[in-house]
Amino acid sequence: KEYWVIKCPDSAAAKDGEMRVVDYYARDPVFEAERLFGRHTRGFAASLDPDLVDEPDTFIKDAWPDVNPASENTSRNELDILWDIEEQVGKDKMDMLGVIRAKNGGTVCFSKAGNLVDDDTSAILGPVFANFKVALSQTPAVLTTNDSALTEDNLTRNISLRVHRRLALQPLGRPLHTLKSPYELIIVLADVMVAHSVILKKSGYLHRDISPNNIMVVDDGERVRGPFIDFDHAIKTDKSRLALAERTGTLPFMSICNLQNSKVQRSELDDWESLLYIVCWLGVHGVSQDEQVAYQQEIDAARKVGEYYRYPLAKWEAGSFDDVARAKKNDMENDKIFNDCVLRYFQDGAAYDKLK
């Protein structure tokens, strides 16, 4: 049976100023990019041994993050962040908490005229890159700092430079929707909160993009664990544990302050708020994949007849940032409204009653 050979930059060599690659072997991607443009993130479950390609132990993240040098806020390198966290927190503590670690990674290169060149949009487009105009619809929402600044001139002047990067991460987890019950979800989210607190306290990094897609499930032989991933938007906080007032995140799980692009600096409270929205979202849509598929079928049917907005939390994922912020405020104005707009729509069962 065929498999992919994925060449991942060798971290140890990179630290010594050398360029080598490590071969990983994987079947088809465990998830594909949703669109051609943007970050185009793909994920593979891989192994260093081709004979063990069906017993993977490593997650390969292949993505094109924005590293626009015109903005100091978009020059973050996830590999450097993970190395820094590991150094500050300690390997033993990382393993105990089940925190994701980078085994290898870096910028993907290719040979051009006998030289190794970074695989980025500038190298690919060449002279076209300088004049390339970015459509408003393709501007990443997570990097929008001021809607009024999204003019054609600004977009052309500050065009995103995207660099092709690969990371080899361990432990290898499975998606959150593979959980079997809300009881397991509570355990996993508790792990996320503990790990988040330790990382923030020890290394000063605030994650800023807590969402179901960025939480994995790992079985340690006794119970499920919940490492969280994707530190692309993590940022080092100052001594008061505050981060820049920058809009980041995944729409249904962004804090209200974040959605409103408030000038108030971000803190761990914004990430805790995202965890609350995960509980609400999965309480309504279901924790397991079967529950989510069944609920999605109901939503799709409602869309066809123009009744989608009748569904709870529908306005948490549609409309402008201000629209979503307004919807969340309205749904959580007080205990009674929160119950009427959200809690009473949780899935049936004793486990979901506990989740409430």
Backbone torsions as a table, in degrees:
resi	resn	phi	psi	omega
1	LYS	NA	139.6	-176.0
2	GLU	-73.2	153.1	175.8
3	TYR	-145.2	163.2	177.6
4	TRP	-84.9	144.6	167.8
5	VAL	-109.7	112.6	-174.6
6	ILE	-108.2	118.1	-178.5
7	LYS	-91.3	110.1	-177.5
8	CYS	-106.4	133.2	177.7
9	PRO	-53.4	138.4	-180.0
10	ASP	-80.7	114.1	-176.4
11	SER	-62.9	-42.5	-177.7
12	ALA	-62.2	-41.5	179.0
13	ALA	-66.2	-39.3	-179.1
14	ALA	-61.9	-37.5	179.6
15	LYS	-65.2	-27.7	178.6
16	ASP	-92.4	7.6	178.6
17	GLY	81.0	13.5	179.8
18	GLU	-105.8	163.6	179.2
19	MET	-121.1	104.2	175.5
20	ARG	-132.1	163.8	178.5
21	VAL	-125.2	155.4	175.4
22	VAL	-115.7	131.4	-179.2
23	ASP	-86.6	126.4	172.3
24	TYR	-115.3	153.1	-176.0
25	TYR	-122.8	133.2	-174.2
26	ALA	-150.0	155.3	170.3
27	ARG	-79.8	-162.4	-179.1
28	ASP	-60.4	157.8	-178.3
29	PRO	-55.7	141.9	175.7
30	VAL	-77.6	-21.8	167.4
31	PHE	-150.8	144.9	-177.3
32	GLU	-103.8	159.9	174.5
33	ALA	-65.9	142.1	-177.5
34	GLU	-77.4	-21.4	-179.8
35	ARG	-152.6	164.4	-175.9
36	LEU	-70.4	-37.4	-175.9
37	PHE	-92.5	-179.1	179.1
38	GLY	79.3	-147.3	-175.3
39	ARG	-72.8	-25.5	177.2
40	HIS	47.6	51.4	-176.9
41	THR	-77.8	132.1	173.2
42	ARG	-126.5	154.0	179.9
43	GLY	-131.1	141.3	179.7
44	PHE	-129.5	141.0	169.3
45	ALA	-92.9	117.3	-167.3
46	ALA	-132.4	168.1	177.2
47	SER	-139.3	152.8	175.3
48	LEU	-75.8	-16.5	-177.3
49	ASP	-109.9	119.4	179.8
50	PRO	-61.1	-26.0	178.2
51	ASP	-73.0	-15.6	-179.8
52	LEU	-112.2	26.2	-177.0
53	VAL	-61.6	-25.8	178.2
54	ASP	-94.4	7.1	174.0
55	GLU	-129.2	59.4	-174.4
56	PRO	-67.3	152.0	177.1
57	ASP	-133.0	6.9	-175.2
58	THR	-135.2	141.4	175.6
59	PHE	-102.9	124.3	176.7
60	ILE	-100.0	120.3	176.5
61	LYS	-102.9	121.4	-179.1
62	ASP	-118.5	115.1	-172.3
63	ALA	-150.0	166.8	178.4
64	TRP	-122.1	76.5	-179.5
65	PRO	-69.4	155.8	176.9
66	ASP	-79.5	123.4	178.0
67	VAL	-128.1	41.3	-177.8
68	ASN	-54.3	114.0	-178.8
69	PRO	-67.1	-11.6	-179.8
70	ALA	-74.9	-14.2	-178.9
71	SER	-128.5	122.8	-178.9
72	GLU	-66.6	-18.4	-177.1
73	ASN	-83.2	-8.8	-177.8
74	THR	-114.4	14.8	-178.1
75	SER	-97.1	14.9	-177.9
76	ARG	-68.3	143.9	178.0
77	ASN	-119.9	114.5	-174.6
78	GLU	-59.7	-38.0	-180.0
79	LEU	-62.0	-46.0	178.5
80	ASP	-61.7	-38.7	179.4
81	ILE	-63.7	-45.9	-179.7
82	LEU	-64.6	-38.5	176.0
83	TRP	-62.7	-44.0	-178.7
84	ASP	-64.0	-42.7	178.6
85	ILE	-61.7	-44.0	-179.8
86	GLU	-62.2	-40.3	179.9
87	GLU	-66.2	-40.4	-177.0
88	GLN	-77.3	-39.2	-176.3
89	VAL	-84.6	-37.7	-178.1
90	GLY	100.1	140.3	-176.4
91	LYS	-61.2	-44.3	-177.8
92	ASP	-61.8	-43.4	179.4
93	LYS	-66.4	-39.2	178.3
94	MET	-60.4	-45.4	-179.6
95	ASP	-65.8	-40.5	-179.6
96	MET	-63.4	-39.3	-179.4
97	LEU	-81.5	-12.0	-177.2
98	GLY	74.4	24.3	-178.3
99	VAL	-73.8	140.0	-179.6
100	ILE	-64.1	140.6	179.0
101	ARG	-127.8	146.6	178.9
102	ALA	-90.9	117.5	177.9
103	LYS	-85.9	-38.6	176.8
104	ASN	-149.1	167.3	176.8
105	GLY	156.1	170.8	178.7
106	GLY	150.5	-166.1	-179.1
107	THR	-83.0	132.4	177.5
108	VAL	-74.4	136.7	179.5
109	CYS	-120.8	160.4	173.8
110	PHE	-139.5	161.5	-176.6
111	SER	-87.7	130.7	179.0
112	LYS	-139.7	116.4	-179.5
113	ALA	53.8	38.2	177.1
114	GLY	83.3	0.0	179.7
115	ASN	-117.0	150.9	174.8
116	LEU	-83.4	128.8	-176.6
117	VAL	-124.7	138.6	176.0
118	ASP	-59.8	135.2	178.2
119	ASP	-81.8	94.3	179.9
120	ASP	-139.6	172.4	-175.0
121	THR	-65.4	-28.5	178.1
122	SER	-67.0	-44.4	-179.8
123	ALA	-68.1	-34.1	-177.5
124	ILE	-74.5	-45.9	-175.5
125	LEU	-84.7	-22.0	-179.9
126	GLY	61.8	-135.4	-178.1
127	PRO	-59.7	-24.9	-178.8
128	VAL	-64.4	-29.0	-175.3
129	PHE	-57.4	-40.6	-175.8
130	ALA	-64.2	-26.5	-176.2
131	ASN	-111.2	5.8	-175.9
132	PHE	-71.6	131.0	-179.6
133	LYS	-104.0	131.2	-177.7
134	VAL	-90.9	125.9	177.3
135	ALA	-69.0	143.5	-179.4
136	LEU	-56.7	-36.3	-177.3
137	SER	-67.8	-17.8	-179.2
138	GLN	-100.8	1.1	179.3
139	THR	-72.6	122.8	-177.2
140	PRO	-60.6	123.8	-178.6
141	ALA	-62.5	-32.0	-176.5
142	VAL	-67.3	-15.6	-178.2
143	LEU	-109.9	6.4	-180.0
144	THR	-76.6	119.3	-178.9
145	THR	-104.1	-20.0	-178.7
146	ASN	-159.2	107.8	-175.8
147	ASP	-56.7	-34.4	-177.2
148	SER	-69.5	-15.6	-179.1
149	ALA	-86.2	-3.2	-176.3
150	LEU	-82.6	60.0	175.8
151	THR	-94.9	163.0	-179.6
152	GLU	-60.7	-40.0	-179.2
153	ASP	-62.7	-44.7	-179.1
154	ASN	-65.9	-40.3	-179.4
155	LEU	-65.5	-38.7	-179.9
156	THR	-68.9	-41.4	-177.6
157	ARG	-69.8	-36.2	-175.5
158	ASN	-111.0	41.2	179.9
159	ILE	-55.9	141.2	-178.0
160	SER	-71.2	130.3	168.9
161	LEU	-95.9	119.5	-179.6
162	ARG	-109.2	133.3	-177.7
163	VAL	-114.8	135.8	-179.4
164	HIS	-80.0	116.7	-179.1
165	ARG	-128.1	149.0	176.2
166	ARG	-128.9	141.2	176.4
167	LEU	-129.3	139.1	172.3
168	ALA	-106.6	112.7	-170.1
169	LEU	-116.5	144.9	173.6
170	GLN	-137.8	150.4	1.8
171	PRO	-75.6	160.4	176.0
172	LEU	-82.4	122.2	179.9
173	GLY	-110.2	-179.7	175.4
174	ARG	-120.7	161.6	-176.4
175	PRO	-61.8	154.3	-178.8
176	LEU	-61.2	-30.6	-176.9
177	HIS	-71.9	-2.7	175.9
178	THR	-84.2	-3.8	174.9
179	LEU	-61.9	150.7	-175.3
180	LYS	-97.1	-20.3	-176.2
181	SER	-158.4	162.8	174.7
182	PRO	-60.9	-25.5	177.7
183	TYR	-62.0	-43.6	177.5
184	GLU	-65.7	-36.7	178.3
185	LEU	-60.1	-42.0	179.7
186	ILE	-60.8	-42.5	179.0
187	ILE	-62.1	-47.0	-177.6
188	VAL	-63.2	-45.6	-179.0
189	LEU	-67.4	-30.9	175.2
190	ALA	-64.4	-41.3	176.5
191	ASP	-61.0	-42.1	179.7
192	VAL	-60.2	-44.0	-178.7
193	MET	-63.6	-42.5	-179.9
194	VAL	-64.8	-48.9	-178.9
195	ALA	-63.0	-41.0	179.1
196	HIS	-59.5	-44.5	-178.8
197	SER	-64.4	-42.7	-179.1
198	VAL	-66.0	-45.2	-179.6
199	ILE	-61.5	-42.9	-179.5
200	LEU	-66.2	-43.0	-177.7
201	LYS	-68.9	-43.2	-174.3
202	LYS	-82.5	-39.3	-173.3
203	SER	-113.1	-17.1	178.4
204	GLY	84.5	7.5	-178.6
205	TYR	-90.8	131.8	174.2
206	LEU	-104.3	127.8	-171.8
207	HIS	-68.1	-54.6	172.5
208	ARG	74.1	9.2	175.3
209	ASP	-147.3	53.0	179.0
210	ILE	-74.9	120.3	179.9
211	SER	-156.5	164.3	179.6
212	PRO	-56.2	-35.0	-179.2
213	ASN	-69.2	-17.9	-177.1
214	ASN	-106.3	16.0	175.3
215	ILE	-122.1	126.2	-179.4
216	MET	-107.6	166.9	178.2
217	VAL	-119.7	128.9	178.6
218	VAL	-127.3	133.7	175.5
219	ASP	-94.6	121.8	-178.4
220	ASP	-100.5	12.4	-179.9
221	GLY	97.7	-23.2	179.6
222	GLU	-115.0	-39.9	-179.6
223	ARG	-157.9	172.9	176.0
224	VAL	-77.8	147.7	175.0
225	ARG	-120.2	163.8	-174.8
226	GLY	-131.8	69.3	174.8
227	PRO	-68.6	147.2	175.1
228	PHE	-110.8	151.8	-170.2
229	ILE	-126.5	-174.4	174.4
230	ASP	64.0	81.8	179.0
231	PHE	-98.3	22.0	-179.6
232	ASP	-57.0	-33.3	-176.0
233	HIS	-107.0	8.4	177.1
234	ALA	-67.3	150.4	-179.0
235	ILE	-143.8	147.0	179.0
236	LYS	-74.6	127.8	179.7
237	THR	-88.2	165.2	176.5
238	ASP	-85.4	-173.1	-174.2
239	LYS	-64.6	-21.8	178.2
240	SER	-89.3	8.3	177.0
241	ARG	62.9	41.1	176.3
242	LEU	-119.6	143.3	178.7
243	ALA	-109.3	167.3	178.7
244	LEU	-56.1	149.0	177.4
245	ALA	-79.9	77.9	-176.8
246	GLU	-123.3	137.6	-177.6
247	ARG	-79.9	115.1	178.0
248	THR	-139.4	159.6	173.4
249	GLY	125.4	-175.7	-179.9
250	THR	-110.1	125.3	-163.7
251	LEU	-41.3	-56.4	-175.6
252	PRO	-65.8	-15.2	-172.9
253	PHE	-115.0	5.6	178.6
254	MET	-76.3	143.3	177.3
255	SER	-66.5	157.5	-179.8
256	ILE	-62.4	-41.4	178.0
257	CYS	-58.9	-40.8	179.4
258	ASN	-66.6	-46.1	179.9
259	LEU	-60.2	-39.2	-178.2
260	GLN	-80.3	-0.1	-179.4
261	ASN	54.0	41.8	-178.6
262	SER	-62.1	149.9	177.1
263	LYS	-78.9	-4.8	175.7
264	VAL	-67.8	129.6	-177.9
265	GLN	-65.2	148.8	-177.3
266	ARG	-79.2	149.7	178.6
267	SER	-141.3	-176.5	178.7
268	GLU	-61.0	-22.0	179.6
269	LEU	-62.8	-32.7	177.5
270	ASP	-66.8	-39.4	177.9
271	ASP	-70.8	-37.1	176.2
272	TRP	-62.9	-39.5	178.5
273	GLU	-62.1	-38.5	177.0
274	SER	-61.3	-38.6	177.9
275	LEU	-64.0	-38.1	176.4
276	LEU	-60.5	-42.5	-179.2
277	TYR	-67.9	-31.0	175.4
278	ILE	-63.5	-44.0	178.3
279	VAL	-60.6	-45.2	179.3
280	CYS	-63.1	-46.8	-176.0
281	TRP	-62.6	-47.8	-178.3
282	LEU	-75.8	-26.4	174.2
283	GLY	-62.9	-39.5	-179.6
284	VAL	-81.3	-48.2	-175.5
285	HIS	-81.2	-20.5	-177.6
286	GLY	104.6	148.4	-179.2
287	VAL	-83.9	-46.0	-176.3
288	SER	-80.3	160.6	179.9
289	GLN	-62.4	-40.0	179.9
290	ASP	-61.0	-42.8	179.3
291	GLU	-65.2	-41.5	-178.3
292	GLN	-67.2	-39.5	178.9
293	VAL	-64.2	-43.9	-179.7
294	ALA	-63.2	-42.5	-179.5
295	TYR	-68.2	-38.4	179.7
296	GLN	-64.0	-34.7	177.6
297	GLN	-63.7	-38.1	175.9
298	GLU	-64.0	-44.0	-179.8
299	ILE	-63.7	-42.8	-179.9
300	ASP	-62.4	-38.7	178.1
301	ALA	-66.3	-38.8	179.1
302	ALA	-66.7	-36.6	178.9
303	ARG	-60.7	-39.3	-176.1
304	LYS	-63.9	-26.3	-179.2
305	VAL	-109.5	14.6	175.5
306	GLY	71.9	26.1	-177.6
307	GLU	-116.4	21.7	-176.8
308	TYR	-59.9	-39.4	-175.3
309	TYR	-70.2	-5.8	173.6
310	ARG	-72.1	-21.3	-174.5
311	TYR	-79.5	141.8	179.7
312	PRO	-62.4	143.6	178.5
313	LEU	68.9	4.6	179.1
314	ALA	-58.3	-37.6	-177.1
315	LYS	-80.3	0.9	176.0
316	TRP	-82.3	-10.7	-176.2
317	GLU	-128.6	6.7	-177.1
318	ALA	-131.7	149.9	179.2
319	GLY	94.6	-169.0	-179.1
320	SER	-79.3	171.5	176.0
321	PHE	-57.4	-43.5	-179.4
322	ASP	-65.0	-36.7	178.3
323	ASP	-61.8	-44.5	-178.7
324	VAL	-68.0	-40.3	177.7
325	ALA	-60.9	-42.9	179.9
326	ARG	-63.9	-41.1	179.9
327	ALA	-63.6	-41.8	179.9
328	LYS	-66.9	-41.7	177.2
329	LYS	-59.8	-44.4	-179.1
330	ASN	-64.5	-39.7	-176.7
331	ASP	-72.7	-18.9	-175.6
332	MET	-123.9	27.7	-176.0
333	GLU	-62.0	-38.9	175.5
334	ASN	-154.9	176.2	-175.2
335	ASP	-58.6	-43.6	-177.1
336	LYS	-64.7	-46.1	-179.8
337	ILE	-65.2	-40.5	178.5
338	PHE	-60.3	-41.5	178.0
339	ASN	-66.6	-44.4	-176.8
340	ASP	-69.2	-34.2	-174.3
341	CYS	-94.1	-22.8	-174.4
342	VAL	-129.0	-63.1	-169.6
343	LEU	-60.5	-37.8	-176.8
344	ARG	-70.6	-10.2	178.4
345	TYR	-97.8	3.9	176.2
346	PHE	-59.5	153.3	176.8
347	GLN	-58.5	155.7	-179.1
348	ASP	-74.8	152.7	174.3
349	GLY	125.4	155.5	-178.3
350	ALA	-62.6	-35.7	-178.5
351	ALA	-65.1	-38.5	178.5
352	TYR	-73.1	-28.7	173.8
353	ASP	-63.9	-37.4	176.7
354	LYS	-66.1	-37.5	-179.3
355	LEU	-64.0	-32.4	177.3
356	LYS	-62.0	NA	NA
